[in-house]
Amino acid sequence: MTTGSDAPGQVTGIREVARLAGVSVATASLAINGQPGVAEETRQRILATAKALGYRANPQARALRRGRTSTYGFVVRNFANPFFLEVLSGAQQVAADSGATLLVLDSQYSLDRERQHVCELAAQRVAGLAIAPVGTGESVRLWHRLRPGAPVVALNGSAAGVPGLSRVRPDDAAAVELPMRRLAELGHSRVAFLSAPRQLMADPDRLRHFRLLARELGMRPDVLYSPLTITDVQRAALAELARPQPPTAIITNSDYTAYGIYKAARELGVVIGAGVSVVGHDDLPTSELLEPPLATIRIDHRSMGTVLMRRLLELEPPGDYTAEVTLVERASVQAPRRPR
């Protein structure tokens, strides 16, 4: 219910709409909720009365009466990463337009916390689950066991072998190939790839593409396994860049973690670009403000959120969605200063 436009602060109910329209409450409810059984002239009179009073149906109350809910869960890996907020903005718009509510939770890259969130959401019988999973998708399978038949969409995760799962993710092959080929053109031969630890890795396809391309391009590949917080990435990058023969370029899994590489390079006195090239992933609004500006993979985050929510609300048939990516070249990628 909403507040009537002619009486600020006073809640207008469906009984008032029915009284002024000269119909029963049941007839008013049928008309407002788009149900059959009401003459068209009567329906229009009821809708006009509801509009004049500023009344609209409460989707939560309607869902409860029908034994259903219009609340959906969304579990992300790391709220500190602005990528998820960008995706959420697109998802939230679709949810709002559809009268649905999103309950967003952060697993903080913890499998135990993620499982706990999924169990809580299942206990609340939310209508569906969107999840950026930690690891290979164990929590997606848990959701299937707890809420069989309820829709589930995975964001930036493979969750292989889960039937009926919709996946929304960028083009992982292109997201690796574009920077790798550009680095090869510039003369880089030692390239590192930043990845979550194996047990927490949700999208192993990127790492697989990295290794295949390194072999094809004649590069020496290094994999930098690290928890994906800025502090942990900075610590791992310090060790990597202090090696006798460090990489001349590092491809990160996100713009957020690229900040950790910048901090490590600054601490060691290594110049980003000339000393070590860095490639991000996501093209966050702050990335071009870094010094030097961060080369990165551009994705339409809001569109990913829009598609995710439409799949979750079952406004579209289930299925995978692969977002197009482009390489944004900036000064953090340069030819190596000298062989290292």
N, C-alpha and C positions, 0 to 999 in steps of 0.2 A: 504494500500500500504506500501511497505517497500523500503529501500534504496538499489539501485543496487550494487552488489558486485564489479563491475568493475568501479564504479564512486562514491566513498565515498561522502556522503552528498547530492547527486543528487537523487531526487525521480524518480523512474521508474514507469511509468503508463502502463495501459493495451494497450493504443494506440501504445506504443513502442514495446510491446510484439507482437501485431498483425502485425505491420510493418515488424519486423524482421522474423516473421514466415510466412509472405506472405499470410495472411488471413485478413478477415474483423474483426473489433472490436467486432461485434456481435458473430462471430464464436469463437474468442478467449475467450470471456466471457462465452459462453456455455461450452467450453472445460475445462476452469479453475474451473468453478463451478459445474462440474460433471453432466451437463445436456445432454440429448440426442440430436441427430441431427447433430453429427460431426463424420466423418469417423475416425476409430480407428488410422490409420496412421497419419492423420492430428492432432488428439487429442494429440498423443504422441509427435509430433513435437512442438506443442504449449506449452505443459507442459515442454518439455526440454528447450525451449527458455525462458519460465518464470523462470525456475530454474536457468538458467545461468545468468539471469539478477537480480536474487534475488527478484523477484516479487511474492507476494501472495495476494489473494483477501482480501480486508478489510471487516471483518464480520459486522462491524457497518454500513458501507456504503451499503453493500448488504441488510442488514435488513431494512434500511430506504427505499431503492428502492422498497422493497416488502411490505412496510407499516407495518413492524414489528420491534421490537427491540430485541437485544440480551442482554439487561441489566436486571438484576434481583436484587430485594431488599432483604436485610437480616437485620432484626431488632433484636437486642439482648437486654437483660435486664441490663447488667452491664459490660461495657468494662474493668472495673478495675479487674474483675475476670478473671484470665488467662485461665480458662476453655474455654471461648468463643474464645479466640485467638487460642487455640489448635484445636478446631473444625473448625474454619475459615481456618486454614492452609490446612486441607483436602478438604474443599469445594472449596477453591481458586484454588487448583491444577486441579480439575475436570473442573472448569469454564475456566481456561486458556487453557486446552487441547481441549475444545469445542469451543473456540473463543467467550466465553461469558464474560460479565463484572458483577462483584458484587458491589453493592452500599450498604455499611454497615452503619447502624445507631444505636445509643444507646438510649434506652428509659429511662435509669437511674431509673428503677423501678417505673416509673410514667405512670399511665394509660392515662392521658391527653397527655403526650408527645408521648406515643406509638400510640394513635389514630391520632395525628397530623402527625407522620411519615407515617402511613399507607395511610392517605389521600393524602399526598404529592407524595408518590410512585404511587398511583392509578392515580393521575392527570398526572404524567409523563408517564403513561401507560407502566410501566415496565412489562416484560413478565411473571413474577411470584414472589411469596413472600415466603421467609423462615423467621420464626419468633420464638423467644423464648418468649412466651407471658407472660404478667403480668396478674395474675388472671386467670379466668376460660375460657378465649378465646374470649372475646368480640371483640377484634380487628380482630381476624380471621373471625368472622361473618361479621364485617364491610367490610373487604376485599372482601368477597363473594358478598356483595351487590354492591360494587363499581366496581369490576372487575369480573363479573360472568364468570365462565369457565376458568379463569386463574389459573394455579396450585398454591397450597399453601402447605407448609410443616411446621409442628410445631416441634420445638426442646425443649425437656424437658418440655412438657406441655400436659395436657390431652385434653383440648378444647373439652369436650364431646358433642356429639350430632351435630357435624358439618359434613355434608355429603361431601364425596370426599376428605377429609383431610388425608394427610399422616403424621404419627407421628414418630419421631426418638428420642428414649430415652433409658436410661439404664433399666435393669431389676430391677424395683423398689422394688419388693417383696424380691428378693435375696439381694439387697443392704441394706435392713433393717434386714432381717433374719440372715445373716452371722454375723454381729457384735453383734446382740442381743443374739444369742445362745452362742457366745464366751464369752460375758460378764457374762451370766448366769453360764457358766462352771467355771468361775473364782470367782464366789461368789457374784456378784453385785446384789443388790435387789432394789436400787433406781436409776433409769436411766432417764435422761432428753433428749428430742429430740428438736433440734433447727429447727424452721420453720418460714417462712415469715408470716406476719400478714394474717388473714383469707382472707381479700379482695384482697390481692396480691398473694395469693398462687396459683401456676400454676400446681403443681403436688400433689394433696391431697392424692394420693394412698400411698405415703411413710408414711404419718401420720396415715392413716388407718391401714396399716400393723404394724406400731409401737404399736398402742393400742391393736390390736389383739394379738400380740406376747407377750406383757407385761402381758396380762391376762393369756395367756397360760403358761408362764414361772414363774408366781407368783411374778412379779416385780411391784414396785410402779412407774407408769409412770408420768412424768412431761413434759409438753410442754412449751418450751421457745419461745414465739412469739416475733419476733424482725424484724425491717427492716434489710436487709441483707448487711449492710455496716460494716466494721470492727469496727468503732467507736460505732455504735448502738449495735452490738453484744457484744462488750466489756462491755458496760453499762448494758445490760440485764444480762450478765453472772456475773457481780459483785453482782447484787442483788440476783441472784439465789444461788451463792456460799456462800453468807453471811447469808443465812437462818440458823435457828437453826438445821435443819436436811436437809442439802443440798444433792443433788444427788452424788453418787460415780462415775458416768460416764455420759458423754454427747456425744450424737451422733449428728454430725452437718450435714448440707445439702451440704457442700462443704469444700474443704481444705482451700479455701480463707477465709471463715467465721471462720474456726477453729483457725485462727491466733488471732481472737478477744477473743476466750476462753483462749488462752495462755496468752494474755496480762492481762486479768482480774485475772487469777490465780496468775500470777507473782505479780500483785499489792497487792493481799491479802496474799501473802506468801504461797499459796497452791502449792504443788509440783505436776506437771503433771505426771501422771502415778500412783505414790504411793498415792497422795492426791486425785486426780480426774482423771479418765481415759477419754481420748478424742479420738473420731473416726472421721476422715474426710471423704470426698467423692470426688474422681476425680484422686487422686494420681498425683498431680502436681510435676514437677521435683524438686521444692524447698522443698517439704514436708519432705523428708528424711534428710534434712539439719537442720531442727528445733532441738531444745534441750528441751526434748528428741525428736527423730524422730517420726513423726506422723503416727500412724496406720490409714489406709484409705481403701477406695474401689477403686480398679483399673478398669479403662475403657479405651478402645482404642478410644481416642478422634478423631484422624484423620480419622479412619474408619467411625465414626458417621458423620463427615463432608463430607466424600466421598459419603456415602449413601444419605445424605440430598441433596447434589447437584445433584446427578444422578436422584433422584425423582423429583427435581425441574425442571431439564432440560427435564424431561420425557424420559430419556434414559432407565428407568425401569418403570414397571407398578406401579401405586399408591398403597400405602399400608403401614402398620406400620412396623417399624423395632425396635427390642429390642436388645440392645447391652448386651453381656455377661459381668458379673462383677465378681471380685474375691476380697477376703479380704487380704490385705497386713498387716501382724502383725508386729508392731514395738513397741518401748518402751513406747509410750504414753498410751498403754493399759496394765494394770497390775491388779493383785488381789487387792481388797480394803484393805487398811492398817488396818482398824478396822470398825466395824459397825457404821454407822453415821445416 
